[in-house]
Structures are given as C-alpha cells and as structure tokens.
Amino acid sequence: MISKKMAQALNKQLNNELYSAYLYLAMSSYTTYIGLKGAANWFMVQYQEEMTHAMKFYNYVHSQGQHAQLAAIAVPPAEYGTPLSMFEQTLKHEQFITKCINDLMDLAVKEKDHATQIFLQWFVTEQIEEEGNDNDIIAKLKLVGDSPQGLMMVDRDLAARVFTPPAVAAE
C-alpha cells in the first residue's frame, strides 16, 4: 500500500497524462485542418499512448488500495503555428512530463516505496523515447526548412506511425 502523499502525487500525474492526451488530440485536429494528415496521424497515435499512460496510473493507484481521482482538465490551444513550432511545443510538454515523472521517482525513493519505483521505471524509459522522437522530428523539420516538398516527405513519414499498446506485463 502506498502513502496518501504518494497517492496524491500519482493522481496529479494521472491528470497530467489526461491533459497530454487532450493536447495531442487537439494537435491532431489542427493538423487535420491544415492538411497534414501524416502529422494528424502521429498526434492521434500520441493521444492513444497518453490515454494508455493515464490508465496505467489509474490502475496502479487502485492496485495499491487508494482512490484514483480525476480533476478538471485545462483546455488546450486550438492553433499551433507551423509544424516546427508544434513539435517544439510537443518537446517542451514532454520535458515537463519527464520532470513530473522524475519528481515522482524522487518521492518514491524518499519514501522507500520500492513498488512505486518499479512502476515508475517504465515511465522513465518511456520519456527517454518520447523526447528522442520529438527531437528527431524537429531535426527533420529544420532540415527541410520552408520547402513544401520536404514538409510533405516528413508528413508522409509521420503517417507511418502505428499505435502499439504496451505489454500488459508492464503495468
């Protein structure tokens, strides 16, 4: 069983993950609207991943005898500027999530909560991947610059992304 303080912190992260999903759904809508169907797909897959992350927190809190509690979710922006700007915003958001996960891990270490440390390790690894993916896309978008043909090639690459649910054993 986890402490009340840990349960509160995990619930806060549950809601951060729900906001992340909401943000990426909004980004998918925006990129659909501006005609970048590949980016729209990429952000829709990101939305699905974030919903999975939220459910992992939800299930873990309950598995530890605590109550998963939902909070109001802020409204994400409706417009995001250029694709490069969007992915820079995405990276900034993922860096915020990384900090939140690291803070949770620090709390788990401080409380000597080994079960939560093991649970959070999956997210530590996931955030390395998230930031790496964003940096790769940003590098490609910077490389193509203002080239419409280059943007269409990057968009085609983004269209290939497929949602793969994490293994059940990772929960």
N, CA, C and O of each residue as an XYZ file, in Angstrom:
684
protein
N       0.842     -1.183      0.000
C       0.000      0.000      0.000
C       0.891      1.253      0.000
O       1.923      1.299      0.671
N       0.471      2.253     -0.761
C       1.229      3.494     -0.862
C       0.684      4.535      0.115
O      -0.449      4.439      0.586
N       1.518      5.527      0.404
C       1.105      6.599      1.311
C       0.073      7.506      0.646
O      -0.070      7.512     -0.577
N      -0.634      8.259      1.458
C      -1.599      9.241      0.934
C      -0.871     10.281      0.077
O      -1.381     10.699     -0.962
N       0.322     10.696      0.514
C       1.105     11.676     -0.234
C       1.460     11.131     -1.614
O       1.370     11.844     -2.613
N       1.863      9.869     -1.662
C       2.204      9.249     -2.948
C       0.952      9.119     -3.804
O       1.005      9.372     -5.007
N      -0.161      8.733     -3.216
C      -1.413      8.618     -3.975
C      -1.799      9.959     -4.581
O      -2.232     10.018     -5.731
N      -1.646     11.039     -3.815
C      -1.963     12.373     -4.341
C      -1.050     12.728     -5.508
O      -1.504     13.259     -6.522
N       0.223     12.436     -5.363
C       1.181     12.740     -6.423
C       0.889     11.907     -7.685
O       0.972     12.419     -8.802
N       0.554     10.644     -7.503
C       0.232      9.786     -8.646
C      -1.065     10.244     -9.316
O      -1.179     10.201    -10.541
N      -2.039     10.682     -8.518
C      -3.283     11.201     -9.090
C      -3.029     12.470     -9.895
O      -3.648     12.681    -10.938
N      -2.125     13.310     -9.416
C      -1.774     14.513    -10.172
C      -1.183     14.124    -11.524
O      -1.494     14.738    -12.544
N      -0.325     13.095    -11.525
C       0.265     12.646    -12.786
C      -0.772     11.989    -13.680
O      -0.713     12.144    -14.899
N      -1.711     11.268    -13.111
C      -2.817     10.705    -13.886
C      -3.494     11.833    -14.668
O      -3.769     11.693    -15.860
N      -3.754     12.929    -14.003
C      -4.410     14.052    -14.663
C      -3.486     14.765    -15.646
O      -3.955     15.293    -16.654
N      -2.176     14.792    -15.370
C      -1.222     15.319    -16.356
C      -1.259     14.492    -17.641
O      -1.191     15.036    -18.743
N      -1.368     13.176    -17.487
C      -1.416     12.292    -18.656
C      -2.713     12.504    -19.437
O      -2.714     12.457    -20.667
N      -3.814     12.736    -18.723
C      -5.074     13.012    -19.412
C      -4.994     14.336    -20.174
O      -5.500     14.441    -21.291
N      -4.360     15.343    -19.572
C      -4.171     16.599    -20.289
C      -3.299     16.376    -21.530
O      -3.577     16.927    -22.595
N      -2.253     15.572    -21.387
C      -1.390     15.269    -22.532
C      -2.206     14.675    -23.670
O      -2.044     15.063    -24.827
N      -3.082     13.732    -23.340
C      -3.933     13.129    -24.361
C      -4.809     14.189    -25.025
O      -4.935     14.224    -26.249
N      -5.404     15.038    -24.220
C      -6.270     16.106    -24.714
C      -5.483     17.059    -25.629
O      -5.976     17.472    -26.679
N      -4.272     17.397    -25.219
C      -3.406     18.270    -26.005
C      -3.105     17.649    -27.366
O      -3.211     18.323    -28.392
N      -2.730     16.368    -27.382
C      -2.375     15.723    -28.641
C      -3.594     15.485    -29.526
O      -3.469     15.468    -30.750
N      -4.756     15.303    -28.935
C      -5.981     15.206    -29.730
C      -6.254     16.553    -30.403
O      -6.647     16.599    -31.569
N      -6.044     17.647    -29.668
C      -6.211     18.987    -30.248
C      -5.200     19.217    -31.370
O      -5.540     19.796    -32.401
N      -3.973     18.769    -31.176
C      -2.953     18.921    -32.211
C      -3.297     18.082    -33.442
O      -3.044     18.502    -34.571
N      -3.866     16.915    -33.229
C      -4.292     16.076    -34.351
C      -5.395     16.784    -35.138
O      -5.400     16.773    -36.369
N      -6.319     17.393    -34.415
C      -7.392     18.130    -35.076
C      -6.835     19.287    -35.893
O      -7.253     19.506    -37.030
N      -5.900     20.021    -35.320
C      -5.315     21.170    -36.013
C      -4.566     20.737    -37.271
O      -4.711     21.356    -38.325
N      -3.773     19.683    -37.165
C      -3.013     19.247    -38.338
C      -3.924     18.647    -39.408
O      -3.623     18.741    -40.598
N      -5.029     18.035    -38.998
C      -6.021     17.594    -39.984
C      -6.570     18.813    -40.718
O      -6.676     18.816    -41.945
N      -6.911     19.832    -39.965
C      -7.488     21.061    -40.518
C      -6.552     21.737    -41.512
O      -7.005     22.247    -42.537
N      -5.235     21.748    -41.220
C      -4.296     22.429    -42.130
C      -3.781     21.508    -43.238
O      -2.929     21.909    -44.031
N      -4.291     20.285    -43.296
C      -3.986     19.395    -44.410
C      -2.765     18.519    -44.249
O      -2.257     17.978    -45.231
N      -2.278     18.368    -43.012
C      -1.131     17.489    -42.770
C      -1.629     16.188    -42.126
O      -1.561     16.001    -40.911
N      -2.121     15.319    -42.970
C      -2.748     14.082    -42.481
C      -1.751     13.158    -41.786
O      -2.118     12.430    -40.864
N      -0.505     13.186    -42.219
C       0.517     12.365    -41.566
C       0.770     12.834    -40.147
O       0.832     12.023    -39.223
N       0.919     14.149    -39.968
C       1.107     14.705    -38.629
C      -0.134     14.445    -37.789
O      -0.026     14.146    -36.599
N      -1.308     14.553    -38.393
C      -2.551     14.270    -37.673
C      -2.544     12.830    -37.150
O      -2.957     12.569    -36.020
N      -2.074     11.913    -37.975
C      -1.955     10.516    -37.548
C      -0.964     10.398    -36.403
O      -1.241      9.722    -35.412
N       0.190     11.047    -36.529
C       1.219     10.973    -35.488
C       0.655     11.452    -34.156
O       0.859     10.811    -33.125
N      -0.051     12.576    -34.176
C      -0.618     13.110    -32.935
C      -1.771     12.244    -32.415
O      -1.980     12.165    -31.204
N      -2.516     11.600    -33.307
C      -3.583     10.688    -32.854
C      -2.971      9.473    -32.157
O      -3.493      9.015    -31.141
N      -1.884      8.958    -32.690
C      -1.188      7.856    -32.021
C      -0.661      8.330    -30.664
O      -0.722      7.598    -29.676
N      -0.148      9.549    -30.627
C       0.344     10.109    -29.361
C      -0.800     10.219    -28.351
O      -0.625      9.913    -27.172
N      -1.963     10.655    -28.815
C      -3.161     10.709    -27.970
C      -3.453      9.322    -27.375
O      -3.688      9.191    -26.174
N      -3.435      8.305    -28.220
C      -3.732      6.940    -27.753
C      -2.702      6.480    -26.716
O      -3.055      5.849    -25.720
N      -1.438      6.798    -26.956
C      -0.397      6.436    -25.986
C      -0.632      7.117    -24.646
O      -0.508      6.491    -23.594
N      -0.973      8.409    -24.687
C      -1.178      9.147    -23.435
C      -2.384      8.617    -22.669
O      -2.369      8.584    -21.438
N      -3.414      8.209    -23.373
C      -4.574      7.601    -22.693
C      -4.161      6.297    -22.013
O      -4.617      5.993    -20.911
N      -3.306      5.539    -22.668
C      -2.781      4.312    -22.076
C      -1.963      4.628    -20.834
O      -2.069      3.934    -19.823
N      -1.147      5.676    -20.907
C      -0.345      6.078    -19.743
C      -1.257      6.470    -18.585
O      -1.018      6.084    -17.441
N      -2.297      7.235    -18.886
C      -3.237      7.648    -17.836
C      -3.863      6.421    -17.169
O      -3.991      6.369    -15.946
N      -4.245      5.451    -17.972
C      -4.872      4.251    -17.413
C      -3.888      3.433    -16.586
O      -4.291      2.775    -15.627
N      -2.628      3.461    -16.935
C      -1.620      2.766    -16.128
C      -1.571      3.392    -14.731
O      -1.510      2.674    -13.733
N      -1.598      4.722    -14.654
C      -1.621      5.395    -13.348
C      -2.914      5.077    -12.603
O      -2.887      4.764    -11.413
N      -4.031      5.155    -13.293
C      -5.341      4.853    -12.706
C      -5.340      3.452    -12.079
O      -5.718      3.275    -10.921
N      -4.912      2.476    -12.859
C      -4.904      1.088    -12.376
C      -3.906      0.883    -11.242
O      -4.189      0.143    -10.300
N      -2.748      1.523    -11.318
C      -1.746      1.354    -10.269
C      -2.243      1.933     -8.946
O      -2.101      1.299     -7.900
N      -2.816      3.116     -8.985
C      -3.333      3.728     -7.755
C      -4.351      2.795     -7.100
O      -4.316      2.592     -5.886
N      -5.249      2.234     -7.892
C      -6.244      1.308     -7.344
C      -5.598      0.022     -6.836
O      -6.012     -0.517     -5.810
N      -4.594     -0.466     -7.544
C      -3.936     -1.710     -7.121
C      -3.227     -1.546     -5.780
O      -2.941     -2.527     -5.094
N      -2.947     -0.296     -5.417
C      -2.263     -0.016     -4.154
C      -3.231      0.403     -3.056
O      -2.818      0.965     -2.042
N      -4.518      0.131     -3.257
C      -5.511      0.372     -2.223
C      -5.919      1.825     -2.055
O      -6.472      2.203     -1.022
N      -5.649      2.636     -3.066
C      -6.015      4.051     -2.999
C      -7.079      4.370     -4.049
O      -7.429      3.524     -4.872
N      -7.577      5.582     -4.008
C      -8.652      6.028     -4.884
C      -8.073      6.902     -5.993
O      -7.504      7.959     -5.717
N      -8.213      6.473     -7.231
C      -7.812      7.315     -8.364
C      -8.834      8.434     -8.487
O     -10.037      8.191     -8.582
N      -8.337      9.657     -8.483
C      -9.230     10.818     -8.502
C      -8.943     11.683     -9.711
O      -7.795     12.011    -10.012
N     -10.014     12.042    -10.396
C      -9.897     12.857    -11.602
C     -10.114     14.328    -11.255
O     -10.881     14.664    -10.354
N      -9.423     15.193    -11.990
C      -9.551     16.636    -11.808
C      -9.945     17.263    -13.142
O      -9.912     16.606    -14.182
N     -10.312     18.523    -13.102
C     -10.642     19.248    -14.331
C      -9.402     19.296    -15.231
O      -8.270     19.396    -14.759
N      -9.652     19.221    -16.520
C      -8.564     19.265    -17.494
C      -8.628     20.607    -18.214
O      -9.680     21.003    -18.715
N      -7.506     21.297    -18.261
C      -7.434     22.596    -18.934
C      -7.701     22.436    -20.431
O      -7.427     21.389    -21.019
N      -8.231     23.477    -21.018
C      -8.482     23.485    -22.459
C      -7.155     23.725    -23.176
O      -6.477     24.712    -22.889
N      -6.771     22.844    -24.105
C      -5.530     23.069    -24.852
C      -5.738     24.156    -25.903
O      -6.876     24.485    -26.238
N      -4.654     24.709    -26.421
C      -4.790     25.698    -27.505
C      -5.494     25.075    -28.712
O      -5.514     23.854    -28.871
N      -6.061     25.920    -29.547
C      -6.749     25.445    -30.754
C      -5.856     25.537    -31.991
O      -6.087     24.833    -32.974
N      -4.837     26.401    -31.949
C      -3.926     26.577    -33.077
C      -2.491     26.522    -32.573
O      -2.210     26.851    -31.420
N      -1.584     26.101    -33.456
C      -0.213     25.821    -33.020
C       0.868     26.398    -33.914
O       2.050     26.179    -33.651
N       0.510     27.124    -34.958
C       1.528     27.691    -35.830
C       2.070     26.670    -36.813
O       1.341     25.805    -37.298
N       3.352     26.780    -37.097
C       3.990     25.914    -38.085
C       4.187     24.503    -37.524
O       4.153     24.307    -36.309
N       4.390     23.531    -38.398
C       4.699     22.188    -37.902
C       5.938     22.175    -36.989
O       5.953     21.472    -35.978
N       6.965     22.943    -37.341
C       8.149     23.005    -36.493
C       7.784     23.543    -35.111
O       8.198     22.982    -34.096
N       7.028     24.603    -35.071
C       6.592     25.171    -33.792
C       5.788     24.147    -32.982
O       5.950     24.044    -31.766
N       4.931     23.400    -33.661
C       4.122     22.380    -32.981
C       4.994     21.330    -32.299
O       4.769     20.968    -31.144
N       5.981     20.855    -33.030
C       6.827     19.811    -32.461
C       7.765     20.368    -31.394
O       8.156     19.647    -30.476
N       8.125     21.641    -31.508
C       8.885     22.259    -30.420
C       8.019     22.371    -29.161
O       8.506     22.172    -28.049
N       6.740     22.687    -29.342
C       5.804     22.717    -28.210
C       5.612     21.308    -27.633
O       5.503     21.130    -26.420
N       5.575     20.329    -28.512
C       5.441     18.937    -28.081
C       6.644     18.535    -27.233
O       6.482     17.928    -26.175
N       7.846     18.867    -27.691
C       9.056     18.556    -26.927
C       9.028     19.246    -25.569
O       9.340     18.626    -24.552
N       8.662     20.506    -25.546
C       8.591     21.248    -24.283
C       7.609     20.579    -23.322
O       7.886     20.461    -22.129
N       6.469     20.143    -23.842
C       5.484     19.459    -22.995
C       6.056     18.139    -22.475
O       5.901     17.820    -21.297
N       6.706     17.380    -23.337
C       7.275     16.099    -22.896
C       8.391     16.315    -21.875
O       8.566     15.494    -20.975
N       9.141     17.397    -22.001
C      10.159     17.698    -20.983
C       9.499     18.002    -19.639
O      10.031     17.633    -18.592
N       8.353     18.668    -19.661
C       7.589     18.895    -18.436
C       7.148     17.560    -17.830
O       7.269     17.354    -16.622
N       6.640     16.661    -18.666
C       6.197     15.344    -18.178
C       7.386     14.569    -17.616
O       7.258     13.904    -16.588
N       8.530     14.645    -18.274
C       9.734     13.989    -17.760
C      10.070     14.494    -16.361
O      10.379     13.703    -15.469
N      10.009     15.808    -16.168
C      10.273     16.382    -14.844
C       9.273     15.848    -13.824
O       9.650     15.514    -12.701
N       8.018     15.768    -14.203
C       6.991     15.245    -13.291
C       7.275     13.796    -12.907
O       7.150     13.427    -11.740
N       7.653     12.978    -13.879
C       7.978     11.569    -13.606
C       9.196     11.490    -12.697
O       9.217     10.703    -11.750
N      10.212     12.301    -12.980
C      11.404     12.313    -12.130
C      11.073     12.738    -10.702
O      11.607     12.177     -9.746
N      10.195     13.723    -10.557
C       9.768     14.149     -9.217
C       9.035     13.020     -8.489
O       9.223     12.822     -7.289
N       8.205     12.290     -9.219
C       7.518     11.137     -8.622
C       8.525     10.080     -8.175
O       8.401      9.510     -7.091
N       9.513      9.828     -9.014
C      10.540      8.841     -8.665
C      11.301      9.295     -7.422
O      11.579      8.487     -6.535
N      11.637     10.579     -7.354
C      12.324     11.114     -6.170
C      11.488     10.897     -4.908
O      12.019     10.526     -3.861
N      10.177     11.130     -5.014
C       9.294     10.916     -3.867
C       9.260      9.436     -3.481
O       9.311      9.098     -2.298
N       9.174      8.567     -4.468
C       9.150      7.126     -4.191
C      10.447      6.683     -3.509
O      10.411      5.859     -2.596
N      11.580      7.218     -3.939
C      12.871      6.900     -3.314
C      12.877      7.414     -1.883
O      13.272      6.699     -0.963
N      12.440      8.653     -1.695
C      12.412      9.263     -0.362
C      11.539      8.454      0.600
O      11.883      8.289      1.770
N      10.422      7.960      0.104
C       9.501      7.185      0.941
C       9.874      5.702      1.020
O       9.202      4.919      1.691
N      10.948      5.329      0.330
C      11.365      3.926      0.265
C      10.220      3.034     -0.238
O       9.999      1.925      0.250
N       9.516      3.560     -1.220
C       8.372      2.879     -1.838
C       8.896      2.136     -3.073
O       8.862      2.652     -4.190
N       9.372      0.928     -2.844
C      10.008      0.149     -3.908
C       9.040     -0.242     -5.015
O       9.411     -0.255     -6.188
N       7.807     -0.558     -4.651
C       6.823     -0.947     -5.671
C       6.565      0.200     -6.640
O       6.492     -0.014     -7.850
N       6.426      1.413     -6.119
C       6.180      2.560     -6.992
C       7.413      2.883     -7.818
O       7.289      3.319     -8.962
N       8.594      2.679     -7.265
C       9.815      2.885     -8.055
C       9.832      1.945     -9.256
O      10.170      2.357    -10.366
N       9.473      0.704     -9.039
C       9.435     -0.267    -10.139
C       8.388      0.148    -11.165
O       8.643      0.106    -12.368
N       7.207      0.549    -10.689
C       6.147      1.012    -11.584
C       6.621      2.205    -12.415
O       6.399      2.241    -13.625
N       7.263      3.166    -11.785
C       7.679      4.392    -12.465
C       8.833      4.183    -13.436
O       9.011      4.978    -14.360
N       9.618      3.130    -13.244
C      10.760      2.904    -14.138
C      10.314      2.797    -15.594
O      11.021      3.260    -16.489
N       9.160      2.199    -15.840
C       8.626      2.095    -17.196
C       8.453      3.492    -17.791
O       8.773      3.716    -18.958
N       7.947      4.430    -16.988
C       7.721      5.791    -17.461
C       9.026      6.554    -17.671
O       9.123      7.372    -18.585
N      10.017      6.298    -16.844
C      11.326      6.920    -17.025
C      11.866      6.540    -18.408
O      12.319      7.397    -19.167
N      11.809      5.263    -18.717
C      12.273      4.774    -20.016
C      11.414      5.341    -21.152
O      11.942      5.729    -22.195
N      10.114      5.388    -20.954
C       9.194      5.912    -21.960
C       9.501      7.371    -22.287
O       9.432      7.771    -23.449
N       9.835      8.161    -21.284
C      10.115      9.578    -21.527
C      11.395      9.793    -22.326
O      11.498     10.757    -23.085
N      12.356      8.915    -22.163
C      13.564      8.986    -22.994
C      13.169      8.828    -24.461
O      13.639      9.568    -25.326
N      12.304      7.860    -24.726
C      11.825      7.613    -26.087
C      11.002      8.792    -26.607
O      11.180      9.218    -27.749
N      10.106      9.317    -25.776
C       9.247     10.434    -26.190
C      10.083     11.633    -26.628
O       9.870     12.178    -27.711
N      11.030     12.044    -25.793
C      11.850     13.203    -26.122
C      12.732     12.933    -27.343
O      12.935     13.822    -28.169
N      13.247     11.727    -27.457
C      14.066     11.365    -28.619
C      13.281     11.454    -29.919
O      13.779     11.978    -30.915
N      12.047     10.939    -29.910
C      11.196     11.019    -31.105
C      10.934     12.466    -31.501
O      11.019     12.824    -32.675
N      10.612     13.297    -30.503
C      10.340     14.709    -30.795
C      11.577     15.394    -31.373
O      11.478     16.141    -32.346
N      12.736     15.142    -30.778
C      13.977     15.742    -31.282
C      14.272     15.311    -32.715
O      14.735     16.119    -33.520
N      14.009     14.044    -33.040
C      14.236     13.555    -34.409
C      13.340     14.288    -35.411
O      13.794     14.680    -36.485
N      12.076     14.467    -35.056
C      11.139     15.150    -35.961
C      11.525     16.619    -36.107
O      11.491     17.164    -37.211
N      11.889     17.259    -35.005
C      12.321     18.656    -35.055
C      13.534     18.797    -35.979
O      13.599     19.734    -36.775
N      14.486     17.880    -35.879
C      15.678     17.926    -36.736
C      15.286     17.816    -38.210
O      15.825     18.539    -39.047
N      14.359     16.925    -38.529
C      13.909     16.777    -39.921
C      13.214     18.039    -40.414
O      13.452     18.493    -41.534
N      12.348     18.606    -39.563
C      11.630     19.816    -39.961
C      12.580     20.995    -40.153
O      12.370     21.819    -41.043
N      13.610     21.081    -39.335
C      14.612     22.139    -39.515
C      15.393     21.909    -40.802
O      15.733     22.859    -41.507
N      15.673     20.662    -41.099
C      16.415     20.331    -42.305
C      15.651     20.732    -43.566
O      16.246     21.265    -44.503
N      14.345     20.483    -43.600
C      13.564     20.807    -44.801
C      13.220     22.288    -44.879
O      12.898     22.788    -45.957
N      13.281     22.996    -43.759
C      13.023     24.436    -43.764
C      11.666     24.790    -44.334
O      10.643     24.254    -43.907
N      11.660     25.694    -45.300
C      10.415     26.175    -45.904
C      10.014     25.388    -47.153
O       9.105     25.800    -47.874
N      10.670     24.281    -47.412
C      10.384     23.501    -48.615
C       9.059     22.747    -48.479
O       8.936     21.864    -47.630
N       8.053     23.093    -49.318
C       6.788     22.347    -49.262
C       6.982     20.864    -49.580
O       6.323     20.003    -48.997
N       7.903     20.573    -50.519
C       8.154     19.174    -50.873
C       8.774     18.430    -49.679
O       8.415     17.288    -49.394
N       9.699     19.089    -48.996
C      10.312     18.477    -47.820
C       9.304     18.241    -46.721
O       9.321     17.199    -46.066
N       8.411     19.223    -46.512
C       7.372     19.073    -45.498
C       6.464     17.892    -45.834
O       6.071     17.139    -44.942
N       6.132     17.727    -47.096
C       5.275     16.609    -47.498
C       5.983     15.266    -47.277
O       5.335     14.274    -46.942
N       7.299     15.232    -47.461
C       8.045     13.994    -47.199
C       8.037     13.664    -45.703
O       7.845     12.510    -45.318
N       8.245     14.680    -44.867
C       8.192     14.461    -43.417
C       6.787     14.021    -43.026
O       6.623     13.105    -42.221
N       5.769     14.675    -43.598
C       4.383     14.323    -43.286
C       4.086     12.875    -43.668
O       3.377     12.169    -42.951
N       4.628     12.444    -44.789
C       4.434     11.051    -45.219
C       5.088     10.088    -44.212
O       4.530      9.033    -43.913
N       6.256     10.449    -43.698
C       6.911      9.629    -42.667
C       6.058      9.544    -41.406
O       5.934      8.479    -40.801
N       5.470     10.677    -41.017
C       4.652     10.711    -39.811
C       3.388      9.862    -39.965
O       2.852      9.352    -38.982
N       2.923      9.718    -41.195
C       1.720      8.915    -41.459
C       1.941      7.432    -41.192
O       0.979      6.686    -41.009
N       3.193      7.001    -41.168
C       3.500      5.575    -41.000
C       3.417      5.117    -39.536
O       3.433      3.916    -39.265
N       3.329      6.046    -38.610
C       3.300      5.679    -37.183
C       2.024      4.913    -36.854
O       0.932      5.275    -37.293
N       2.184      3.851    -36.074
C       1.063      2.995    -35.684
C       1.044      2.870    -34.165
O       2.096      2.752    -33.536
N      -0.137      2.895    -33.581
C      -0.270      2.716    -32.135
C      -0.054      1.257    -31.773
O      -0.693      0.361    -32.325
N       0.855      1.035    -30.841
C       1.115     -0.303    -30.324
C       0.937     -0.252    -28.811
O       1.759      0.336    -28.109
N      -0.129     -0.863    -28.305
C      -0.337     -0.822    -26.856
C       0.823     -1.484    -26.125
O       1.383     -2.468    -26.606
N       1.188     -0.937    -24.948
C       2.264     -1.571    -24.174
C       1.832     -2.949    -23.677
O       0.643     -3.223    -23.514
N       2.806     -3.791    -23.444
C       2.519     -5.133    -22.931
C       1.831     -5.032    -21.583
O       2.148     -4.146    -20.789
N       0.906     -5.917    -21.321
C       0.170     -5.937    -20.062
C       1.126     -6.127    -18.890
O       0.899     -5.584    -17.809
N       2.187     -6.890    -19.096
C       3.134     -7.155    -18.024
C       3.821     -5.883    -17.529
O       4.360     -5.867    -16.422
N       3.810     -4.816    -18.333
C       4.468     -3.572    -17.956
C       3.658     -2.792    -16.925
O       4.163     -1.823    -16.357
N       2.417     -3.191    -16.673
C       1.564     -2.460    -15.723
C       1.871     -2.823    -14.293
O       1.243     -2.296    -13.374
